[in-house]
Amino acid sequence: MKTKSWYCIGLMSGTSLDGLDLVYVSFNLDKKYAFKIKYSETIPYSKKWIKLLKSGFYFNKAQLQKLDFKYGNYLAASILEFIEKNKIKKIDFIASHGHTIHHKPAANYTLQIGNGQVIANKTNLKTICDFRTQDVALGGQGAPLVPIGDKLLFAAYTYCLNLGGFANLSFDKNKERIAFDICPVNIVLNHYVNKLGFDYDEGGKIAANGKINQNLLNDLNGLAFYKSEKPKSLGFEFVTEIIFPLINEYNLIEKDILRTFVEHVAFQISKKIQSNQKLLITGGGTFNFFLINRIKYFSKNEIVIPNKTIIDFKEALIFAFLGLRKLEHKINCLQSVTGSCKDHSSGVVFLPSKN
């Protein structure tokens, strides 16, 4: 049997707003999938785009439609620049996560902007996006979506932990893939370190010099979300409506907030993983060495930190993989993960308009 190969571009924009991740990746399928990231890049958002994407949370329907098209044009321009810079010739498709503005699965609503038809038309390439809506319509959380990639591309690890805007975990249990959001991470840490004039807490140095406020830590660990049953996912709403108001009640200095919240994150993660297992950690939070050390303190596992490309671009890689699975008409969204009524192949395919 001849090995089948695909070449594609994957895009990911996370809630922490640190930038747009792009990967050019090849997938090969013989008996199992193999991949190779050939080119990768993170394009930092300008202050204008950060403000706009944050403001989208408060936009009305007409404003969101306009932002959807505008952001779609931005993504298309970024893709074209990425293609030209790396002299990429062969591309079978583009797969884009988009940028999440709303995520309210309990209200049967989720919204990721970055219009797929605009991307397809501007790049003249087949584009797959809108991976979450179908799952929510089927009664699921619409998240997390990465676990199918963890299962098929990173099977060597018992647990796959991503430390991005939120911490999410993926693993097999009783022959089913289980995954869920654990708690907020960078979306909270970056918010408070921004007040000190920094984009992020490099290496966790500021947090390391803070003091734990035990009362705040107890309140954070006691939140109802941590007692609820899986599957579950988190959105910006949880942070703005619950986390920020709770933290702000204490009137702490920023370094003490950071120290307390790092402890909270490490503790919540440790509660979800069994000891003496192989744990792969990726995402921007992997570079917060203080946070990693606190996770090591609370959990006794073999922690694997992969190369920087995998750390930074695993999610973009897996959204490319989700696009591939969609085109193959294969399952890319798991009932055991999201709580939907069935496994399914999610995403919407857009072809370049001939008009």
Secondary structure, DSSP 8 states (H G I E B T S, - for coil): ---EEEEEEEEEE-TT---EEEEEEEEEESSSEEEEEEEEEEE---HHHHHHHHHGGG--HHHHHHHHHHHHHHHHHHHHHHHHHHT-----EEEE--EEEEEEGGGTEEEEES-HHHHHHHHTS-EEE--SHHHHHTTS-----THHHHHHH-TT-SEEEEESSEEEEEEEETTEEEEEEEEE-HHHHHHHHHTTT-SS-GGGHHHHTS---HHHHHHHHT-GGGGS-SS----HHHIIIIIHHHHHTT---HHHHHHHHHHHHHHHHHHHS-SSSEEEEESGGGG-HHHHHHHHHH--SEEE---HHHHHHHHHHHHHHHHHHHHTT---B-HHHH--SS-B---EEE-----
